[in-house]
Amino acid sequence: MELVCPAGTPAALRAAVDAGAHAVYCGFADETNARNFPGLNFSREEMAEGIAYAHARGAKVLVAINTFPRAGDQPIWHRAVADAERCGADAVILADLGLLAHAAERHPGLRLHLSVQAAAANPDAINLYAEAFGVKRVVLPRVLTVEEITAINREIDVETEVFVFGGLCVMAEGRCSLSSYATGLSPNMNGVCSPASHVAYAEQSGAQEARLGGFLIHRTPKGAPVPYPTLCKGCFTSGEQTGHIFEDPVSLDATRLIPALQKAGVRALKIEGRQRSRAYVGQVVRAFCAAVEAADKGQPMPEGLLAKLTEGQAATTGAYAKTWR
């Protein structure tokens, strides 16, 4: 299976490639990219240099152009597709139907991958994208079980890619109304989920409070780790229950499920974390290279190597083996 690794900066790209990544995904420093954070991403010149660096060492580069174009501003996204091809990208990762149609028509030699932002979670949807636009790979939403992924792969001819480590999105991918409501910025349109510019921490009555857009998301005892205030991992009151209604503030780690995902027909394993440091990227990539090698040899999965890098030093297998609340 191909290991697809994150790169939020040129330094992270080099770290991922040097650590053994088969492929790296990254984006331009603008709103065409769903990780549109200050200090991250690539200029056109940096993208061309990064792709050349990866190719010289046998790795691929996939360019994420995975937000949804605003009416009247489509040329921004069209230029991104053209520039990705000019820079030598091995594929572009797209979500918008119109942009997929544009890329298929104007850039017929460019390999197209369907972003997780498209939320294609059944064979009919995936086959439609393949037939209409020539999509070669689909990144599956993080809401499917291994059994559901197996069933999907039986009915499609395109490659599937799944997330195995990092942030866990429990909403319909990229369509988080909670984050949009709290901050006024859309993950789909602006490329920002729970943006740091809207995060505030304060000490109140001996407890640490974390807010997003003015909304209290977490209250933790003084001295305890304070989770980042992502709304879907916040504390809510529903009826008589108060707690993490949607998901706990932990990270996805599906290392132990790699053999099952391999058996399910998954072609590529994806690590989340384009906002992370190059040191983080290098460590995670090395760990998953070892896991993929072990899977290929039929050996047990190495576990616990990345516990210190997970949110709250805890992990979940998410929907892969989930009892929904």
C-alpha positions in Angstrom: 0.0 0.0 0.0 1.1 3.5 -0.8 1.9 5.7 2.2 0.6 9.3 1.5 2.1 11.8 3.9 1.4 15.5 4.8 3.6 18.5 4.0 2.5 21.9 5.1 5.8 23.5 4.3 8.8 22.8 2.0 10.8 21.6 5.1 8.0 19.1 6.0 8.0 17.8 2.4 11.7 17.1 2.5 11.3 15.5 6.0 8.5 13.2 4.7 10.4 12.2 1.6 13.6 11.6 3.5 11.7 9.5 6.0 10.5 7.2 3.3 7.1 8.5 2.2 5.9 7.0 -1.1 3.8 10.2 -1.8 3.4 13.6 -0.2 0.3 15.8 -0.4 0.5 19.6 -0.1 -1.2 22.8 -1.3 -0.7 26.3 -2.6 -0.7 29.2 -0.1 -4.2 30.4 -0.9 -7.9 29.6 -0.5 -7.8 26.7 -3.0 -6.4 24.6 -0.2 -8.4 23.3 2.7 -5.5 23.9 5.1 -5.3 27.6 4.4 -3.5 28.7 7.6 -1.0 31.5 8.0 2.6 30.3 7.7 1.8 27.1 5.9 1.7 25.9 2.3 3.7 26.6 -0.9 4.3 29.3 -3.4 4.5 28.2 -7.0 8.3 28.3 -7.0 8.4 26.3 -3.7 5.9 23.7 -5.2 8.1 23.2 -8.3 11.2 22.8 -6.2 9.5 20.4 -3.8 8.2 18.2 -6.6 11.6 18.1 -8.1 13.1 17.1 -4.7 10.5 14.3 -4.3 10.9 13.0 -7.8 14.7 12.9 -7.5 14.2 10.5 -4.5 11.4 8.4 -6.0 8.4 10.0 -4.3 5.2 11.4 -5.7 3.6 14.7 -4.9 -0.2 15.2 -4.9 -1.5 18.8 -4.9 -4.7 19.4 -2.9 -7.0 21.9 -4.6 -9.8 20.8 -2.4 -12.0 23.8 -1.5 -15.1 24.9 -3.4 -14.7 27.8 -5.8 -16.8 31.0 -5.1 -19.1 32.1 -7.8 -17.3 34.6 -10.1 -13.9 33.6 -8.8 -13.4 30.3 -10.5 -10.2 31.4 -12.3 -8.3 31.3 -9.0 -9.0 27.6 -8.8 -8.5 27.0 -12.6 -5.0 28.6 -12.3 -4.2 26.4 -9.4 -4.9 23.3 -11.4 -2.9 24.6 -14.3 0.0 25.5 -12.1 0.0 22.1 -10.3 0.4 20.4 -13.7 3.1 22.9 -14.8 5.0 22.2 -11.6 5.0 18.5 -12.4 2.4 17.2 -9.8 1.7 13.5 -10.0 -2.0 14.2 -9.3 -4.4 16.9 -8.1 -6.9 16.3 -5.3 -10.2 17.9 -6.1 -13.7 18.0 -4.6 -15.8 20.4 -6.6 -17.8 19.0 -9.5 -17.3 22.1 -11.7 -13.5 22.0 -11.0 -13.4 18.3 -11.8 -15.1 18.9 -15.1 -12.7 21.8 -15.9 -9.7 19.7 -15.1 -10.9 16.7 -17.1 -11.6 18.8 -20.1 -8.6 21.3 -20.0 -6.0 19.0 -18.5 -6.7 15.5 -19.9 -3.2 14.2 -19.0 -3.4 15.2 -15.3 -4.3 12.4 -12.9 -7.4 13.3 -10.8 -8.0 12.1 -7.2 -11.3 12.8 -5.4 -10.8 14.6 -2.2 -12.3 13.4 1.1 -14.1 16.8 1.0 -16.4 15.4 -1.7 -17.7 12.9 0.9 -18.2 10.1 -1.6 -19.2 7.2 0.7 -20.9 4.7 -1.6 -20.1 2.8 -4.9 -22.7 4.7 -7.0 -21.2 8.1 -6.1 -17.6 6.9 -6.7 -18.4 5.3 -10.0 -20.1 8.5 -11.1 -17.0 10.5 -10.5 -14.9 7.9 -12.3 -17.2 7.7 -15.3 -17.8 11.5 -15.6 -14.4 12.8 -14.9 -11.9 9.9 -15.1 -11.1 10.0 -11.4 -8.4 7.4 -10.6 -8.5 7.4 -6.8 -11.0 8.4 -4.1 -10.1 9.4 -0.5 -12.9 7.9 1.6 -14.6 9.8 4.4 -13.6 9.0 8.0 -17.1 7.6 8.8 -16.8 4.1 7.2 -16.2 0.8 8.9 -13.7 -1.7 7.4 -16.6 -3.8 6.3 -18.2 -0.9 4.5 -14.9 -0.2 2.8 -14.6 -3.8 1.7 -18.1 -3.7 0.2 -17.3 -0.4 -1.7 -14.1 -1.9 -3.2 -16.0 -4.8 -4.6 -18.1 -2.5 -6.7 -15.6 0.1 -8.0 -12.6 0.0 -10.3 -10.8 3.1 -8.9 -8.2 3.1 -6.1 -9.3 3.9 -2.5 -7.3 5.9 0.0 -8.1 6.0 3.7 -6.9 8.0 6.7 -5.0 6.1 9.3 -3.5 8.7 11.6 -4.0 12.3 12.8 -7.1 14.5 13.2 -10.4 12.8 13.1 -13.3 14.6 11.3 -16.6 13.1 12.5 -18.8 15.3 10.4 -19.6 15.0 6.7 -16.1 15.9 5.6 -15.6 19.6 5.1 -19.2 20.5 5.7 -19.0 21.4 9.4 -21.9 23.7 10.1 -20.7 23.9 13.8 -17.4 25.4 13.0 -18.9 27.7 10.3 -21.5 29.0 12.8 -19.0 29.6 15.6 -16.4 31.5 13.5 -18.1 32.7 10.4 -15.5 30.9 8.3 -16.4 27.8 6.3 -14.1 24.7 6.1 -15.3 24.3 2.5 -15.1 27.8 1.2 -12.3 29.3 3.3 -10.2 26.2 4.1 -10.3 26.6 7.8 -11.8 24.4 10.5 -11.7 25.9 14.0 -9.1 28.5 13.0 -6.6 29.6 15.5 -7.5 33.2 15.0 -10.8 32.5 16.8 -9.3 30.5 19.6 -9.0 32.0 23.1 -7.7 30.4 26.4 -8.3 31.9 29.8 -8.2 30.9 33.5 -11.5 31.2 35.3 -12.3 30.1 38.9 -9.3 27.9 39.1 -10.0 26.1 35.8 -8.6 26.5 32.2 -11.2 27.4 29.6 -10.8 27.1 25.9 -13.2 29.0 23.6 -13.8 29.1 19.9 -15.6 32.1 18.4 -16.6 33.1 21.9 -18.2 29.7 22.7 -16.9 27.7 25.6 -15.7 24.4 24.3 -13.7 22.9 27.1 -13.2 23.6 30.9 -10.4 21.6 32.4 -8.8 21.6 35.9 -5.8 23.9 36.4 -2.6 22.1 35.3 -4.3 19.5 33.2 -3.8 19.4 29.4 -6.2 21.7 27.6 -7.5 20.2 24.3 -7.6 22.4 21.2 -11.2 23.8 21.0 -12.5 21.9 18.0 -16.2 22.0 18.2 -17.0 18.3 17.3 -14.7 17.3 20.1 -16.1 19.8 22.6 -18.3 19.2 25.7 -22.0 19.5 25.2 -25.1 19.0 27.3 -27.8 16.8 25.7 -30.7 15.9 27.9 -29.2 14.7 31.2 -25.8 13.9 29.7 -22.8 16.3 29.6 -19.6 15.3 27.9 -18.1 14.6 24.5 -21.3 13.9 22.6 -19.7 13.5 19.1 -16.1 12.4 19.8 -13.5 12.6 22.5 -10.6 15.1 22.0 -8.2 12.3 20.8 -6.5 11.4 17.5 -7.1 8.7 15.0 -4.6 5.9 15.0 -5.6 2.9 12.9 -2.1 1.2 12.8 -3.5 -2.1 14.1 -6.1 -2.1 11.4 -3.6 -1.9 8.5 -3.8 -5.6 7.7 -7.6 -5.5 7.6 -7.5 -2.4 5.4 -5.1 -4.2 3.1 -7.4 -7.2 2.9 -10.3 -4.8 2.2 -8.6 -3.7 -1.0 -7.4 -0.2 0.2 -4.6 1.1 -2.1 -3.2 4.0 -0.1 -2.9 5.0 3.6 -3.1 8.7 4.4 -1.7 10.6 7.4 -3.3 13.8 8.4 -1.2 16.7 9.7 -0.2 19.5 7.2 -0.2 22.0 10.1 2.3 19.9 12.0 6.1 20.4 12.3 8.7 18.7 10.1 9.9 16.7 13.2 6.4 15.4 13.7 6.1 14.5 10.1 9.4 12.6 10.0 8.6 10.6 13.1 5.1 9.7 12.0 6.2 8.7 8.5 9.0 6.5 9.8 6.6 4.7 12.1 4.1 4.0 9.4 6.8 2.9 6.9 7.6 0.3 9.5 4.0 -0.7 9.9 3.4 -1.0 6.1 6.6 -3.1 5.8 5.4 -5.3 8.6 2.0 -5.7 6.9 3.6 -6.7 3.7 5.6 -9.4 5.5 2.6 -10.6 7.5 4.2 -9.5 10.8 2.4 -8.0 13.8 1.7 -4.3 13.7 4.1 -2.2 15.8 1.9 -0.2 18.3 2.4 2.6 20.8 5.2 4.3 18.8 3.2 7.5 18.3 1.3 7.8 21.6 3.1 11.0 22.6 2.1 12.6 19.3 -1.6 12.0 19.6 -4.1 14.7 20.9 -4.4 14.3 24.6 -1.9 11.4 24.4 -4.9 9.1 23.5 -6.1 7.6 20.3 -9.2 6.0 18.7 -9.9 3.9 15.7 -12.8 6.1 14.9 -15.5 4.8 12.6 -13.4 1.8 11.6 -14.6 0.0 14.7 -17.0 2.4 16.3 -20.0 2.2 18.7 -21.8 5.4 17.8 -23.3 7.4 20.7 
